[in-house]
Amino acid sequence: MADTDKGQKRQAEADNGTTEEKKLKADTEQASQSLLSKVAHFREECAASIADFNFNKKRVKVVSDVKDMPEENEGILYWMMRDQRVQDNWAMLYAQRLALKQEVPLHVCFCLDPSNLLPLRHHSFMLNGLKEVEQELSKLDISFHLLIGETAETIAKFVGEKKIGGLVADFSPLRKPQEWVQDVAKAIPKNIPFCQVDAHNIIPCWVTSEKLEYAARTIRPKVHKQLGSFLTEYPPVTVHPHKATTKHEVVNWDEPMNDQKIDRSITEVDWATPGSTAAMDMLESFVKERLKVFATERNDPTKEALSNISPWLHFGQIAAQRCVLVVKQFKNKYKESVDSYTEELVVRRELAENFCFYNEKYDSIEGTNEWAKKTLEVHAGDERKYVYTKEQFEEGKTHEDLWNAAQTQLVQEGKMHGFLRMYWAKKILEWSKSPQEALNIAIHLNDKYSLDGRDPNGYTGCMWSICGIHDQGWAERDVFGKVRYMNYEGCKRKFDVDLFVRRYKAKMN
Ligand SMILES: Cc1cc2nc3c(=O)[nH]c(=O)nc-3n(C[C@H](O)[C@H](O)[C@H](O)COP(=O)(O)OP(=O)(O)OC[C@H]3O[C@@H](n4cnc5c(N)ncnc54)[C@H](O)[C@@H]3O)c2cc1C
């Protein structure tokens, strides 16, 4: 190369930086970006909009008899139930895809059924998350409607008034939302297509397996075989080009927030800010601060090792799929942690969904395996050293400091450490009159106080601990029969029990 050429190249490099410098600059810029903006960029890179994306139709389940839209079609409605977020939501994306194809407005509604009100802690977390949904949607020219009333009647009325030509709902395997879907299907006109999209699971629940799975070992190969084709990036929900012509009423959030029927004794918690932005912040803090020790310290309740994302996952304010996509980027750095997190979030969580979807008795002793039913029955009459009532459990008034401390964490913070949840439920079995009463108490307390309660994971967790589902038989002993046992000494071997108890002692009543 002639000297002049070399000089020109050096000059150009000085002006623009070498390729390596540029890469370093880009990496540094990316590292300093918030996860929220990085993720927005990934979506944009994936596709310009859902219209340009190859949507996997296996995510869709048709509920109605008809599939074609009626002639009179003034909009598509996404009935948001469980997946309370705008982006990273396959149900929202599918609804927008239909609306774009039909060239009609897109509406999103959430129906608050007064017969199904949550305690203040959960109610406020949910409504504040929905407020963020409304704000985000308004920037995209998509109208959000908070409907209040009996579900089927209210949705059907809205469908009629807005001349909706197609209805999309998200999916939950639980009894109540399944009933709502059936009731709405009966209440809307027969010529309107209605479908459900599983926006909560990475692999749609009905695709992962067509039957009730026996254990993690039986569902795991099915999950891993199909994960590749479902664990994709999401395209963005984009500004909707067809605006609703009717005047859109701004949501009055005060009315549902001030409802006198809400149980206000279960107060809000300050560690969990509601909404999708806060969810992404929690995910970001997990990958930056806790993921590195997830594999080694997640069973120690005195350590900060867990993701803590379950409340946002429960209310659908963040997608499990997004969590996996983000965490997977750290596979080279923290392989063991990434693998364990994926096992929990994908295999264990989707096993819980499978359990509730294919087992109507997911919250009853009747719903467990024959061996467990039999062994619990055989030991139902065994003498219990301690027997507590629901109220004594609720107030954390047992003889044991660790159990009381865990209960205090649940009541005051709205979330109990994952390892202690197992121990806590098993002790309820040991100290209750009967296994069914123990199950009822555990579910009641978990649903009442835990921000992530009323979730397939909760019913499955209680059924695992008390009724042995997804587990094997162990050495037979009093009360538990062959159901796996846990004890205080075991906890002491795993973590500093005294330290944990001291943390909550001052907070106990
Ligand atoms: C008695 C009992 C009750 C439970 N109740 C609930 C509940 O109401 N809601 C709830 O979401 N989970 C529940 N779990 C499961 C688990 O304990 C929680 O998901 C976990 O503690 C949530 O905290 P995290 O987000 O920090 O989880 P991490 O430990 O960071 O795990 C990441 C994610 O993996 C999933 N996960 C972890 N453990 C399990 C598990 N055992 N089964 C299924 N999925 C799992 C969750 O989605 C969780 O958010 C319960 C478990 C037991 C034994």
PDBQT file of the ligand as one rigid body, heavy atoms in Angstrom, charges set to zero:
ROOT
HETATM    1  C1  LIG A 601     -46.551 -24.797  48.642  1.00  0.00    +0.000 C 
HETATM    2  C2  LIG A 601     -46.114 -24.053  47.407  1.00  0.00    +0.000 A 
HETATM    3  C3  LIG A 601     -46.870 -22.984  46.949  1.00  0.00    +0.000 A 
HETATM    4  C4  LIG A 601     -46.490 -22.301  45.792  1.00  0.00    +0.000 A 
HETATM    5  N1  LIG A 601     -47.268 -21.272  45.373  1.00  0.00    +0.000 NA
HETATM    6  C5  LIG A 601     -46.957 -20.603  44.241  1.00  0.00    +0.000 A 
HETATM    7  C6  LIG A 601     -47.794 -19.573  43.761  1.00  0.00    +0.000 A 
HETATM    8  O1  LIG A 601     -48.824 -19.272  44.346  1.00  0.00    +0.000 OA
HETATM    9  N2  LIG A 601     -47.424 -18.942  42.608  1.00  0.00    +0.000 N 
HETATM   10  C7  LIG A 601     -46.277 -19.243  41.953  1.00  0.00    +0.000 A 
HETATM   11  O2  LIG A 601     -45.979 -18.633  40.927  1.00  0.00    +0.000 OA
HETATM   12  N3  LIG A 601     -45.487 -20.241  42.383  1.00  0.00    +0.000 NA
HETATM   13  C8  LIG A 601     -45.773 -20.926  43.503  1.00  0.00    +0.000 A 
HETATM   14  N4  LIG A 601     -44.962 -21.940  43.930  1.00  0.00    +0.000 N 
HETATM   15  C9  LIG A 601     -43.793 -22.342  43.114  1.00  0.00    +0.000 C 
HETATM   16  C10 LIG A 601     -42.485 -21.603  43.475  1.00  0.00    +0.000 C 
HETATM   17  O3  LIG A 601     -42.226 -21.718  44.822  1.00  0.00    +0.000 OA
HETATM   18  C11 LIG A 601     -42.570 -20.129  43.058  1.00  0.00    +0.000 C 
HETATM   19  O4  LIG A 601     -42.851 -20.064  41.686  1.00  0.00    +0.000 OA
HETATM   20  C12 LIG A 601     -41.307 -19.341  43.330  1.00  0.00    +0.000 C 
HETATM   21  O5  LIG A 601     -41.001 -19.374  44.691  1.00  0.00    +0.000 OA
HETATM   22  C13 LIG A 601     -41.509 -17.910  42.861  1.00  0.00    +0.000 C 
HETATM   23  O6  LIG A 601     -40.438 -17.109  43.182  1.00  0.00    +0.000 OA
HETATM   24  P1  LIG A 601     -39.399 -16.597  42.081  1.00  0.00    +0.000 P 
HETATM   25  O7  LIG A 601     -40.118 -15.947  40.965  1.00  0.00    +0.000 OA
HETATM   26  O8  LIG A 601     -38.351 -15.824  42.778  1.00  0.00    +0.000 OA
HETATM   27  O9  LIG A 601     -38.870 -17.976  41.557  1.00  0.00    +0.000 OA
HETATM   28  P2  LIG A 601     -37.468 -18.476  41.001  1.00  0.00    +0.000 P 
HETATM   29  O10 LIG A 601     -36.916 -19.446  41.983  1.00  0.00    +0.000 OA
HETATM   30  O11 LIG A 601     -36.624 -17.372  40.551  1.00  0.00    +0.000 OA
HETATM   31  O12 LIG A 601     -37.922 -19.366  39.738  1.00  0.00    +0.000 OA
HETATM   32  C14 LIG A 601     -38.189 -18.798  38.480  1.00  0.00    +0.000 C 
HETATM   33  C15 LIG A 601     -39.577 -19.129  38.036  1.00  0.00    +0.000 C 
HETATM   34  O13 LIG A 601     -39.708 -20.533  37.834  1.00  0.00    +0.000 OA
HETATM   35  C16 LIG A 601     -41.019 -20.958  38.167  1.00  0.00    +0.000 C 
HETATM   36  N5  LIG A 601     -40.937 -21.902  39.280  1.00  0.00    +0.000 N 
HETATM   37  C17 LIG A 601     -40.031 -21.956  40.270  1.00  0.00    +0.000 A 
HETATM   38  N6  LIG A 601     -40.291 -22.989  41.097  1.00  0.00    +0.000 NA
HETATM   39  C18 LIG A 601     -41.389 -23.597  40.620  1.00  0.00    +0.000 A 
HETATM   40  C19 LIG A 601     -42.147 -24.717  41.028  1.00  0.00    +0.000 A 
HETATM   41  N7  LIG A 601     -41.826 -25.442  42.095  1.00  0.00    +0.000 N 
HETATM   42  N8  LIG A 601     -43.223 -25.053  40.305  1.00  0.00    +0.000 NA
HETATM   43  C20 LIG A 601     -43.571 -24.361  39.209  1.00  0.00    +0.000 A 
HETATM   44  N9  LIG A 601     -42.889 -23.290  38.766  1.00  0.00    +0.000 NA
HETATM   45  C21 LIG A 601     -41.816 -22.910  39.458  1.00  0.00    +0.000 A 
HETATM   46  C22 LIG A 601     -41.788 -19.706  38.577  1.00  0.00    +0.000 C 
HETATM   47  O14 LIG A 601     -42.493 -19.237  37.469  1.00  0.00    +0.000 OA
HETATM   48  C23 LIG A 601     -40.680 -18.757  39.008  1.00  0.00    +0.000 C 
HETATM   49  O15 LIG A 601     -41.037 -17.404  38.897  1.00  0.00    +0.000 OA
HETATM   50  C24 LIG A 601     -45.327 -22.676  45.091  1.00  0.00    +0.000 A 
HETATM   51  C25 LIG A 601     -44.576 -23.744  45.554  1.00  0.00    +0.000 A 
HETATM   52  C26 LIG A 601     -44.955 -24.428  46.698  1.00  0.00    +0.000 A 
HETATM   53  C27 LIG A 601     -44.128 -25.581  47.171  1.00  0.00    +0.000 C 
ENDROOT
TORSDOF 0
